[in-house]
Amino acid sequence: MDIRIGIVQSMKELEVELPEDANREKVMKQVEAALGGESVLWLTDRKGRRVGVPAARIAYVEFGTPASERVVGFGTS
């Protein structure tokens, strides 16, 4: 699962690739809990690296589609 986090007063986004087996609902609850207080949102990416973002600096959080739903190529529907 891919997550894109916008940072307040920054043109750059933080992209985190979570493990394929990451529980989407659990991660969303972590984000909501961090945004509700003066805390830090900590996520662990596919390579085991920990990424922390101060909740007060988060502008938005975008959850990507699961890998199984990605469309690759120039096919038409």
PyMOL commands that set and color helices and strands:
alter all, ss='L'
color gray80, all
select helices_A, chain A and resi 24-36+55-57+67-69
alter helices_A, ss='H'
color red, helices_A
select strands_A, chain A and resi 2-7+13-17+40-44+50-54+58-63
alter strands_A, ss='S'
color yellow, strands_A
deselect
rebuild
show_as cartoon
